[in-house]
Amino acid sequence: MYKISLKNIDVHREYEGGDKSNKFVVAFQTGKGHNDALLQRMILGRHLRKENAAWIKYDEHKSIMHFNELNFIGWPGGRRRPTPAEAELYWEIVESEKPHRIGKGHIQSYWFWGFMRNTKRIVEIAEKHNIDWFFIDHAYLYHQRHSMFEKYGDMNNCLFRVCKNNYVINKITDTNDNRLLHLKARFAKDDELEIKPWNKNGKHIIVIPPSYWLCKNLGWNPTKVLQDTIDELKKHTDREIRVRVKKVNGNYNTVPLHEDLKNAHAVVSFQSSAAAKAIIKGTPSFTITDKYSASIPMSQTDLSKIETPIYPDNRYEWLCNLANHQFYADEIQSGYAERYLNEQHA
């Protein structure tokens, strides 16, 4: 093994008391410029904390980019190519002999954004060396709105989900409703969070295919996961099974979710946010995992019970919990999000 070169690490210790702790939080560059810039600001720009912070850049020479040359026909020679989603990024500190150390400092947590570009390797090393990892991605509630805020640079209004040692919050830990009420007040004309009565007389079953990227991170084949789910359902029901895909030929499904949910007996998913919307609107839920879905507290995981769904009476508390686990950028930057999540995991 080799000694870590500091050329790919930006270290920040410029605040009162930070250097005394000799503990670090580190965030990883993942090649998506806007998200990288935001995450770098969130971590290196944090204050009111005890830890030092480091920004870990990937090594361009040791990373494998998997460029599809057909996508770059006519591409200007002097323009930088965007990092492909399939890239196998290489972070020197992750592959070092001591991925839990920076010099004499101890790394307390890893931070990264999204499923793509080999972030699964960050998780593998974190879990091997008992390093906490924090995952950032789109918000649970009103995530389409927040994606638009992010796209147009409105960081004051954009919320992100942050998870500790998982990709979602899959249990209810905090039912304070202040943040949920805050969200509903902001989008008063939107009925996304309006809880509808359970539909107990539905006919068909909606199956939502699993995320390609989460499956890839977990080492699963998404096509096989979907087919196995359908095959298992057919063992226990004669109902019509409808597969609802998010995109068709690269374009978003033109059929609104609420149309598919009309008269649905149940929705079966892996981790899709569409399942959460279905639950809110009264469609019973099944998940095929007991770990990677935010819908788990409202769902059954045993597909053999597809004919006997559950109808939980604590959907409001579940929504409160989801609202409490998504954060504004300045709450991440200040260190509040990390402190909150550490308390929830205590």
C-alpha positions as CSV (number, residue, x, y, z in Angstrom):
1,M,0.0,0.0,0.0
2,Y,1.0,3.6,-0.4
3,K,1.0,6.8,1.6
4,I,-1.9,9.1,0.9
5,S,-1.1,12.2,-1.2
6,L,-2.7,15.4,-0.1
7,K,-3.0,16.6,-3.7
8,N,-6.5,15.1,-3.8
9,I,-7.6,16.3,-0.4
10,D,-8.7,19.8,0.7
11,V,-8.4,20.1,4.5
12,H,-10.2,22.9,6.4
13,R,-9.3,23.7,10.0
14,E,-10.0,27.4,9.9
15,Y,-12.4,27.9,12.8
16,E,-12.2,28.1,16.5
17,G,-11.4,24.9,18.4
18,G,-11.6,22.6,15.4
19,D,-8.0,21.5,15.2
20,K,-8.0,20.4,18.9
21,S,-10.4,17.5,18.3
22,N,-8.2,15.9,15.5
23,K,-11.5,14.3,14.2
24,F,-12.6,14.7,10.6
25,V,-15.7,14.5,8.6
26,V,-14.9,14.0,4.9
27,A,-17.0,14.5,1.8
28,F,-16.4,13.0,-1.6
29,Q,-16.3,14.5,-5.0
30,T,-18.5,12.5,-7.3
31,G,-18.2,14.3,-10.6
32,K,-21.5,16.0,-10.9
33,G,-20.5,19.7,-10.7
34,H,-23.5,21.3,-9.1
35,N,-24.0,18.6,-6.5
36,D,-20.2,18.6,-5.8
37,A,-20.2,22.3,-5.2
38,L,-23.1,22.2,-2.9
39,L,-21.8,19.3,-0.9
40,Q,-18.4,20.9,-0.6
41,R,-20.0,24.0,0.7
42,M,-22.2,22.0,3.2
43,I,-19.2,20.2,4.6
44,L,-16.2,22.5,4.3
45,G,-18.3,25.5,5.2
46,R,-19.9,24.0,8.3
47,H,-19.5,25.8,11.6
48,L,-20.6,25.2,15.3
49,R,-18.9,21.8,15.2
50,K,-16.0,20.0,16.8
51,E,-14.7,18.1,13.8
52,N,-12.3,19.2,11.1
53,A,-13.5,18.8,7.5
54,A,-11.9,17.4,4.3
55,W,-13.0,17.4,0.7
56,I,-11.8,14.2,-1.1
57,K,-11.3,14.6,-4.9
58,Y,-11.3,11.6,-7.1
59,D,-8.1,10.7,-9.0
60,E,-8.8,11.3,-12.7
61,H,-5.9,9.1,-13.8
62,K,-7.0,6.1,-11.8
63,S,-10.7,6.4,-12.3
64,I,-12.4,4.5,-15.1
65,M,-14.8,6.8,-17.0
66,H,-16.7,4.5,-19.4
67,F,-17.4,7.3,-21.9
68,N,-19.8,6.5,-24.7
69,E,-18.2,8.1,-27.7
70,L,-21.5,8.3,-29.6
71,N,-22.7,10.8,-27.0
72,F,-19.9,13.2,-27.9
73,I,-20.1,13.4,-31.7
74,G,-19.4,17.1,-32.4
75,W,-18.5,17.8,-28.8
76,P,-16.2,20.9,-28.7
77,G,-12.6,19.7,-28.1
78,G,-11.9,22.2,-25.4
79,R,-15.1,21.5,-23.4
80,R,-14.8,19.2,-20.4
81,R,-16.9,16.0,-20.7
82,P,-19.4,15.4,-17.9
83,T,-18.6,12.5,-15.7
84,P,-20.6,9.4,-16.8
85,A,-23.0,7.9,-14.3
86,E,-21.3,4.5,-14.9
87,A,-17.9,5.9,-14.0
88,E,-15.8,3.9,-11.5
89,L,-14.3,6.8,-9.6
90,Y,-11.2,6.2,-7.6
91,W,-10.7,8.0,-4.3
92,E,-7.1,7.5,-3.0
93,I,-8.1,7.7,0.7
94,V,-10.7,5.0,0.2
95,E,-8.3,2.6,-1.3
96,S,-5.4,3.4,1.1
97,E,-4.2,1.2,3.9
98,K,-5.8,3.6,6.5
99,P,-9.1,4.8,5.1
100,H,-10.1,6.0,8.6
101,R,-7.2,8.4,8.9
102,I,-6.0,11.7,7.5
103,G,-2.4,12.2,8.7
104,K,-2.7,11.8,12.5
105,G,-6.4,12.7,12.4
106,H,-9.2,10.2,12.8
107,I,-12.1,10.2,10.2
108,Q,-15.4,10.1,12.0
109,S,-17.8,10.0,9.0
110,Y,-18.0,9.9,5.2
111,W,-20.4,12.1,3.3
112,F,-21.5,11.6,-0.3
113,W,-24.3,12.4,-2.8
114,G,-26.3,9.9,-4.8
115,F,-26.0,6.3,-5.9
116,M,-24.0,6.8,-9.1
117,R,-20.3,6.9,-10.1
118,N,-19.1,4.1,-7.7
119,T,-20.3,5.6,-4.4
120,K,-21.1,2.0,-3.4
121,R,-17.3,1.7,-2.8
122,I,-17.5,4.4,-0.2
123,V,-20.1,2.4,1.6
124,E,-18.2,-0.8,1.4
125,I,-15.1,0.7,3.0
126,A,-17.0,2.7,5.6
127,E,-18.8,-0.4,6.8
128,K,-15.6,-2.5,6.7
129,H,-13.9,0.0,9.0
130,N,-16.9,1.0,11.1
131,I,-17.0,4.6,9.8
132,D,-20.4,6.2,9.8
133,W,-21.6,7.3,6.4
134,F,-24.1,10.0,5.5
135,F,-26.1,9.8,2.2
136,I,-27.6,12.9,0.6
137,D,-30.2,12.9,-2.2
138,H,-33.7,14.2,-3.1
139,A,-36.2,15.0,-0.4
140,Y,-38.9,12.5,0.6
141,L,-41.8,15.0,0.4
142,Y,-42.3,17.4,-2.4
143,H,-39.1,16.1,-3.9
144,Q,-40.1,17.3,-7.4
145,R,-40.5,20.8,-6.2
146,H,-37.2,20.7,-4.4
147,S,-35.5,19.3,-7.4
148,M,-36.7,22.4,-9.3
149,F,-35.4,24.7,-6.6
150,E,-32.0,22.9,-6.8
151,K,-32.0,23.1,-10.6
152,Y,-32.5,26.8,-10.6
153,G,-30.1,27.5,-7.7
154,D,-32.7,28.4,-5.1
155,M,-30.9,26.8,-2.2
156,N,-32.9,28.8,0.4
157,N,-36.0,26.8,-0.4
158,C,-34.5,23.4,-1.3
159,L,-34.7,20.5,1.1
160,F,-32.6,17.3,0.9
161,R,-32.9,14.0,2.6
162,V,-29.9,13.0,4.7
163,C,-29.6,9.5,6.0
164,K,-27.1,7.9,8.4
165,N,-25.8,4.5,7.5
166,N,-28.6,3.9,5.0
167,Y,-30.2,5.3,1.9
168,V,-33.5,6.1,3.5
169,I,-35.1,6.5,7.0
170,N,-37.0,3.2,7.3
171,K,-38.4,3.6,10.8
172,I,-40.4,6.2,12.7
173,T,-38.3,8.0,15.3
174,D,-39.7,11.6,15.5
175,T,-43.4,12.4,15.2
176,N,-43.1,16.2,16.0
177,D,-45.3,17.8,13.3
178,N,-43.8,21.3,13.2
179,R,-41.9,20.7,10.0
180,L,-44.7,18.8,8.3
181,L,-47.0,21.8,9.0
182,H,-44.4,24.1,7.7
183,L,-44.2,22.2,4.5
184,K,-48.0,22.1,4.1
185,A,-48.2,25.8,4.7
186,R,-45.5,26.5,2.0
187,F,-47.4,24.5,-0.6
188,A,-50.9,25.3,0.6
189,K,-52.4,24.9,-2.9
190,D,-50.9,21.4,-3.3
191,D,-52.7,18.4,-2.0
192,E,-49.7,16.0,-2.1
193,L,-49.8,15.5,1.7
194,E,-53.5,15.3,2.0
195,I,-54.2,11.9,3.6
196,K,-57.1,10.0,1.9
197,P,-59.1,7.1,3.4
198,W,-57.8,3.6,2.7
199,N,-59.2,2.0,-0.3
200,K,-60.3,-1.5,0.8
201,N,-62.1,-2.6,-2.3
202,G,-59.4,-2.2,-5.0
203,K,-59.0,-4.6,-8.0
204,H,-55.5,-4.5,-9.6
205,I,-51.9,-4.5,-8.2
206,I,-49.4,-1.9,-9.2
207,V,-45.8,-3.0,-9.3
208,I,-43.1,-0.3,-9.4
209,P,-39.7,-1.5,-10.7
210,P,-36.7,-1.0,-8.5
211,S,-34.2,1.7,-9.0
212,Y,-31.4,0.6,-11.4
213,W,-28.8,2.5,-9.4
214,L,-29.7,1.3,-5.9
215,C,-29.8,-2.3,-7.3
216,K,-26.4,-1.8,-8.8
217,N,-25.1,-0.5,-5.5
218,L,-26.5,-3.6,-3.7
219,G,-25.2,-6.0,-6.3
220,W,-28.7,-6.9,-7.5
221,N,-30.0,-7.3,-11.0
222,P,-33.0,-4.9,-11.3
223,T,-34.6,-6.9,-14.1
224,K,-34.4,-10.1,-12.1
225,V,-35.7,-8.4,-9.0
226,L,-38.8,-7.2,-10.9
227,Q,-39.4,-10.6,-12.5
228,D,-39.0,-12.4,-9.2
229,T,-41.5,-10.0,-7.6
230,I,-44.1,-10.6,-10.3
231,D,-43.5,-14.4,-10.2
232,E,-44.0,-14.4,-6.4
233,L,-47.2,-12.3,-6.6
234,K,-48.7,-14.8,-9.2
235,K,-48.3,-17.6,-6.6
236,H,-50.6,-15.8,-4.3
237,T,-53.1,-13.8,-6.3
238,D,-55.1,-13.9,-9.6
239,R,-55.4,-10.1,-9.7
240,E,-54.3,-8.1,-12.7
241,I,-50.7,-7.0,-12.2
242,R,-49.7,-3.7,-13.8
243,V,-46.0,-2.6,-13.9
244,R,-45.6,1.1,-13.7
245,V,-42.3,2.3,-15.1
246,K,-41.0,5.8,-14.3
247,K,-39.6,6.4,-17.8
248,V,-40.4,5.1,-21.3
249,N,-37.7,5.4,-23.8
250,G,-36.0,8.0,-21.7
251,N,-39.2,10.1,-21.3
252,Y,-41.2,10.3,-18.1
253,N,-44.4,8.3,-17.9
254,T,-47.2,10.4,-19.4
255,V,-49.8,8.6,-17.3
256,P,-50.2,10.4,-14.0
257,L,-49.7,8.2,-10.9
258,H,-53.2,9.0,-9.6
259,E,-54.7,7.4,-12.7
260,D,-52.9,4.1,-12.1
261,L,-53.9,4.3,-8.4
262,K,-57.6,4.4,-9.2
263,N,-59.2,1.3,-7.8
264,A,-55.9,-0.3,-7.0
265,H,-55.8,-3.1,-4.4
266,A,-52.1,-2.5,-3.5
267,V,-48.8,-1.1,-4.6
268,V,-45.7,-3.2,-4.6
269,S,-42.3,-1.5,-4.7
270,F,-38.7,-1.7,-3.7
271,Q,-37.9,1.9,-2.6
272,S,-39.8,4.2,-5.0
273,S,-41.1,7.5,-3.7
274,A,-44.3,6.8,-5.8
275,A,-45.1,4.2,-3.1
276,A,-45.2,6.9,-0.5
277,K,-47.6,8.9,-2.6
278,A,-49.8,5.9,-3.0
279,I,-49.9,5.3,0.7
280,I,-50.9,8.9,1.4
281,K,-53.7,8.6,-1.1
282,G,-55.0,5.4,0.4
283,T,-53.5,2.5,-1.5
284,P,-52.1,-0.2,0.7
285,S,-48.4,-1.0,0.3
286,F,-46.0,-3.9,0.1
287,T,-42.2,-3.6,-0.1
288,I,-39.9,-6.3,-1.2
289,T,-37.2,-5.2,1.2
290,D,-37.2,-4.6,4.9
291,K,-34.4,-2.0,4.8
292,Y,-34.2,0.2,1.8
293,S,-37.7,1.8,1.6
294,A,-39.1,4.8,3.4
295,S,-42.5,3.2,3.1
296,I,-41.6,0.2,5.3
297,P,-43.4,1.5,8.4
298,M,-46.6,1.6,6.4
299,S,-46.1,-1.7,4.5
300,Q,-46.0,-5.4,4.6
301,T,-42.9,-7.2,3.3
302,D,-44.4,-10.6,2.9
303,L,-45.9,-10.9,-0.6
304,S,-47.7,-14.1,0.3
305,K,-50.1,-11.8,2.2
306,I,-50.9,-9.8,-0.9
307,E,-54.6,-10.5,-0.4
308,T,-54.6,-9.2,3.1
309,P,-53.0,-5.8,3.1
310,I,-52.6,-3.7,6.3
311,Y,-54.2,-0.3,6.8
312,P,-52.0,1.6,9.4
313,D,-53.7,4.3,11.4
314,N,-50.5,6.3,11.9
315,R,-49.8,7.7,8.4
316,Y,-49.7,11.3,9.8
317,E,-47.0,10.4,12.3
318,W,-45.1,8.6,9.5
319,L,-45.3,11.8,7.4
320,C,-44.1,13.9,10.3
321,N,-41.1,11.6,10.6
322,L,-40.2,11.9,6.9
323,A,-40.5,15.7,7.1
324,N,-38.2,15.7,10.0
325,H,-35.5,13.7,8.1
326,Q,-35.1,16.2,5.2
327,F,-33.0,19.3,5.7
328,Y,-32.3,22.7,4.3
329,A,-28.7,23.2,2.9
330,D,-27.8,25.6,5.8
331,E,-29.0,23.0,8.3
332,I,-26.5,20.6,6.9
333,Q,-23.8,23.3,6.7
334,S,-24.3,24.3,10.3
335,G,-23.9,20.7,11.5
336,Y,-27.6,20.5,12.7
337,A,-28.5,17.6,10.4
338,E,-25.6,15.5,11.6
339,R,-26.3,16.2,15.3
340,Y,-30.0,15.4,14.8
341,L,-29.4,12.1,13.0
342,N,-26.8,11.1,15.6
343,E,-29.4,11.7,18.3
344,Q,-32.0,9.7,16.4
345,H,-29.6,6.8,16.1
346,A,-28.5,7.0,19.8
